[in-house]
Amino acid sequence: MKDKYLENFILKASREELVDELRKSAALLKINELISSSLNVADVLKTVLAQALILTEAGSASIFLINSEKQCLEFAATTDDYSDDLKNITVPIGKGISGFVAQTGELVNLADVQNDTRFYSGVDQQTGNQTKSYLCVALRTQGEIIGTTQLMNKAGGNFTDSDERVMMGFANLSAIAIEKALLHEKAMEKERLEKENLRMRTELDVAKKIQSLVLPLKEELIRCEGLEVAARMETATEVGGDFYEVLPYEDGSTYFAIGDVTDHGLASGLVMLMVQAAFRTAITRKNPNLQEVLKQINTVLFGNVQTRMKDLRNMTLTLLRHRNGSFTLTGYHESILVYRKKSDRIEEFDTSDLGIYVGMLDDMSAMTGQSTIKMHTGDIMLLYTDGSVEAENNARELFGIQRLQNSLLSRKNQNCSAIVNGIVDDVYAWIGDAVVYDDITLLVIRRTT
């Protein structure tokens, strides 16, 4: 049919029309080379539109590409200086002139588009232009329509049959070049994401290894004078933001710490390492004051995280020192649970009045407090992070503080390691196949003498 159409044109055309047709055909060959010379989508779109203006003497041109998921046309490029104003424009498939062309593949050539009820005048209103002559052609490749190109306001009048013919050929060439560039862009983005994922996995593996190396050793846990101690940390991602420390000293005292950095992942793991180093350094002084230690940690964290890293991470943190059955504590974290063997009950100690989030302010001197918890032989202390009590099942129900207490009570006669592992098992049984959103850390301490 196309051959018959071309044959009729050749028979009826004047010499000038034939020369113009040959000129445009030759131009198409050169344009094909030009628009196929780049795999950058933005460059290809820019070249396509520039050449369309040259071929048809249009005043302006634009391209919309189909978003198959949303079933609409999305603005892609224009020759006007209004791309920022138009970038959020979408046209449902089948709506408006371009939507009609995208749906049917039919060419639309109008001498005065303002008389067509399908015309969307919003673009003219945004740009201050007035569209008159209008030619819209489908961008088609391998039988599939991928978008439309619109030509507006031809110089000297209306778009001709010759413009229609040349744009049909031009649109097909353009569609191939655009699709090629889009596929290349997707492939490059996939490769970039794969490389980025590999880099992140490598970094996280290294960070997790470093993190595991600085956790308390079993040899340290058994050197805590007058105490039986066990701990366990389960991370929601490769690197957790939970923190705990156990440091026995030769004078018979033992220092403990438990905290939770906001968020989790690599950055939170790095913050945890900063706190661990600052804590160990601060307590090397003779008879350190726990409140002063907490303030020193806060200074280090604020300086490194907020000032240097330009990050807003901070953390809850409670520090404890044990000596002869007495625990001195400071800093805000979760409540502390203590099982009393004599009464066979659990006491809950609030820490909210002992401090604020560490690293939030440059100076927390006026917002710290100190308290004491006495423990008798057989009493058990449970320190935990919110990943246990805030663990959710598929019904979005929390494990909660009461279930945590019940889990501890049910294992009161077991050794500390069995208590820790049993509570973790209870938490995971509650979660089931739901998503684990946060790290889970438990520290169990029983007074033995």
N, C-alpha and C positions, 0 to 999 in steps of 0.2 A: 504494500500500500504506500509505504514511504517512497519507493522507487517510482511509482506512478505519479505521486504528488510532485516529485522532483522533475519527472519527465514533462509534466504539464507546465511547470514553472519555466523550464528551459525553452519550451516551444513558444511561450507567450511573453517571456521577459525581453526587455529592451537590452541593447548593448551595454548601457550604463548599469543596469540592474545585474547583468551577468558578471561584469567586471567587479562590481561591489560584492557579489556573492563569492567570487573567486578570492577576492581580497580577504574576506572574512574567514573563508575556509583555510587559507594559508595562515592567517593569524591564529586560528584554532590549533593548528599543528605546533606553532611556536609556543602558544599558551600552555599546551599540554606538557611540553618539556619544562616550562617555567614553574607551573604549579606542582609538578612531580619532583622538583629538585630539592624540596625540603620535607622533613618529617615532623617539623614543629607545627602543631595544630594552629596556633595563633598566626604564624607566618603564612601558612597555606590559606587560611580564611582571608587574611589581608590581601594576598595576591589574587585570589579568586575574585574578590569584590572589585579590586582595582582594574582587572582585565575586563570584567563585565561592563564597567563604565566605558572603557575604551571601545569595546565592541558595539555597544548600543547607543552611546552618547547620552546615557541616563544621567540625571542630576545626582542621584544617590542610590545606594543599594544596601541590602542587609541579608543576613542569613539566619535562619532558625533551624535548630537540629532537634530531632525527635528524642524525647526521653521515653523509652518504651515502658519503663516501670510505672511512670506517672501518667502515661498516655496523653502527653501534651508536647507542644513545641516550646523550646526554650531559646531565648535570644542568645546568639553566638557571636555575631560581629556586625559592624556597620561601617560605612564610609563617612558618616557624619561624626561630628564631635560630641555626640550625646550618648556614648556607650555606657557611661556610668548611670545615666538616667534610665536606660533601657534594660540594664543587665538583669533586673528582676522580673521582666515581662515574660509571661507564659501564655500560650494559647492552646486550649483544649483541642484535641484532634476532632475535626468536623465542624469547629466553630470558626467564624470569620473567613476571610478569603484564603489566608495561608493555611488555616485548619482544613478547609475544603480541599485545597490542592494536596495537602499531606494525606488526606483520606482517600481521595479519588485518583490522584496522579494527573488530573486534567490541568492543562495550562489555562490561565486566566489573563486576558489582555483587555484592559478597560481604558477608554478615552478619558473618562472622568469618574474616578473611583468614588467620589463623594455621592454619586447617585446610586451606588450599590449598597443595599441595606446590610450586607455582610461586613462592610468595611468598619474596622475599629479605629475611631478617630482619637483615641487616647494618646497615641504616639505623637500625633500632630499637636495636641494640646500641651504635651510635655516639652516638645522641642520648639514650638512656635512656628513650625513649617506648615505648608498646606500642600497636601498631595493631590495631584490631578491625574495625569496619565500613570498607569500602573500595570506592570507585567510580573506575574508570579509563576514560577516554574518549579516542579518537583525535582529534588536531588535524588537520583535513583542509581543504585548499583546492584548488579546481579538480581534484578527484578524487585528489589526491596527499596522502599522510599525511606531515606534517612533524614530528610529535612526539606526545606524550601528556600529558594532565593527570591527576593523581591527587588524589582527595579522600579524607581519612581522618577517622574517628571523628566521625560525625554526632551532634550534640547530641540526646539523648533516644532514640537507637535506631539503626535501619538506614536506609540510603538508599532512597527510595521510587521508584515508577514515575514519579511527577511529577518527582523529582530527575533521573531518567534523561532524561526528555523535555527538560527545560529545559537540561540540560548538553549534550545533543546539539546543540541550537540555539546555545547559548553557545560550545561548542567550535568550531563553524564560524565564528562571528563572530570569536572570538579568533584562530583560525588566520589569517584574512585580515589582521587587524591586525598580528599578529606577523610574517607574511611581508612585509607592506608595510614595517614597521620594519627588518627584516633587509636587504631590498633597498636601502632608503635608506642604511643603515649601510654596506653594501658600496660604494654609489655615492660616498658621502662619503669613504670610505677610499681609493677609487680616485682621486678628485679630489685628496685630500691627497698621495698618493704621486706623482701627476703633477706637482703643484706643487713637492714636495720634490725630485724628480728634476730639474726645470727649474732650481731654485735651485742644486742641487749642480753641474749641468752648467755653469751660468753662473760659479759660483765657481771651478770647476776650470779653465775656459777662461781666466779672468782670471789665476789662479795660474800656469798653464802659460805664459802670455804673459810674466808677470813673471820666471818662472824662465829662460825662453829669453833674456830681455834681459840677464841677469847672467852668462851663460856667456861664457867667453873668446872674443874676436873673432879672426878670421883674421889681422888686422893685428898682434895681440899675439903670435900663435903664430910669425909670421915674424921677430919682433924678439928671439927668444931667442938670445943670442950663443953661437955655436959649436954650435948645435943645430938639428936639423930636428924639428918637433913637429906631430903631428896627433892629433885626439881626436874621439870620437863617443859620444853618449848616446842609447840607445833605452829609452823608458819602457814599463813593463807596463801602466800606467794613464795617465790624462790628466796626472797630475803624479807625478814620480818622487822617490824618496828618495836616489838616487845623487848624489854630489857630486864635482866635480873643478874644479881651478883652475890657471891658468897665468899668472904675473905676472912679466914681464921688468923688470929695473931698470937704471938708467943706469950703475951701477957694473959691469955685465957679468954680474951674478948673475941667476938666474931661480928663482922660488919655484913649487913645485908642491904640489898637495894632491889626494888622492883618498880618498873615504870612502863609507860606505853607512849610511843611517839605517834603523833597524829598521822593518819594514813599508814600505808605500808609499802613495801617495795624497796628498790635500791637506795633512794634518798633517805628514807626513814631508817634503813639499816645503817647508813653512814652516820646519821645522827646518834643512833644507839652506840656506835663505836666511839664517838666523841665523848659521850657521857661516861662510858665505861672507863676510858683513859683518864678523864678528869676526876672521877670518883677515886680511882686507885691512887692517883697522885695526891689528892687532897688529904687522904687519911694516913699518909705516911708520916705526917707531923705527930709529935708526941701528944697524946690525949686530945685529939681534934674535937672541936665543938661541931656537932652534927648540923646545926643551923648555919654555921659559917661554911661548912662543906657544901651544903645545898646552895648557898649564895655564890660560891666559887664556880660550881657547876653551871649555874644560871648565867654567870658572866661569860663563861666559855661558849655556852650554847648560843646566847644572843649574838655574841661577836662573830661566831663562825656562820651560823645559819642565816640570821636576818641581815647582818651587815655585809658579809662576804658572799654568801650563796644567793642573797636576795630571795630567800624562801621564807614562808610563814609557818613552817613546821615548829611545833613546840611539844611538850610532853607532860604527862602526869608522872610524878616521881616521889616515892617514899623511901627514906633511908632509915635503917635500924642498926642499933648496936646492942649486942647481948653480953651480959656479964653476970654470972651467978644467979641465973633465973630471972633477971630483970632486963626488959627491952626498952631502950630509949628510942623514940622515933620522931621524925619530922618530915614534912612534905605531904602534899596532897596527891592521893591516888585512890584506888578502890578501898572499900572498907576492909578491915582485917578481921578474920574469923578465928576465934580461939575456943577449942573444945576443952571444957573443964571436966577432968576425970572424976573429981569428987562429986560434982552435982549431975554428971552425965548430960550436960547441956552445952549449947554453943552460945558464946557471947560475940556480939558484933561491935567493933570499934570503928567509929567514923573518923576519917582523916581530913574532911573538908575544911576544918579550921586550922590545919597545920601548914597551909601554904597555898600557892596558886600554880597555874601551868608554868613549868620551867621553860625559859627561853622566850616567853611572851613579852616581858619588859626587861629593860637593861638593868634595873635595880628592884629586887623584891624584898629588901631588908625589912620593910615595915609590914610584910604580909606572910611571915613565917611563924610557926609555933612549934612547941615541943611537948611530948607526952610520954607517959611511961606505962608499960603493961607488965605486970608480974605474972610469971608462970610457975606452976608447981610441977613436981615430978609426975610424968604421965600426961600432962596437958599438951595439946597439939595446936599449933598455929598454922593457918592456911593463908598464904598470900597468892593473889591471882590477878590476872588482867581481864578486861571486859569482854574479851573474846569468848570466855566461858559462859558468863551469865547472859550475854547478849546473843548467844548462838541461837539460830532460828531453825525450826523444822519446816516442812512443806506448807504448813498452815500459818506460817509467819508468827508462831508462838515462841516466846523467849524461853531459854532454859531456866533463867532466873536465879536469884539468890537463894530461894527456899530449896530448890532442887540441888543446888550446890551444897547447902548445909546438910541436906538429907544424904547426899552421896558421901560426904565426909563422915557423918554419924554411922552410916552402915559399915564403914571400914575402920572404925576407931581402934579396933584390936589388931589391925594389920601393921606391918612395918611401913615406913614412910614411902618407900618405893612402890609398894603395892597400893597404897592410898593414892598416890599421884597417878599411877597408870589406870587404876579403877575409875577415878573421877574423869580422866580423859576419855576412857571408854564410854562412860555414861553420857558425856557431852556429845560424842560422835554418834552414839545410838540415837540420841534425841534429834540430831541433825538429819540422820538418814541419808537420802540421796539429794538433799537440798544443798545449795551452794554454801561453802565455808567462806564467810565474808571477812573474818578477822583472825589474827593470830591468837593462839591459846597458850598461856604460860601459867604454870602452877609451881609454887614453892611450899613444901610441907616441912615443918620443924616441930620435933617432939623433944620436950625436956626429959632427959634420962637420969640426971642426978641433981 
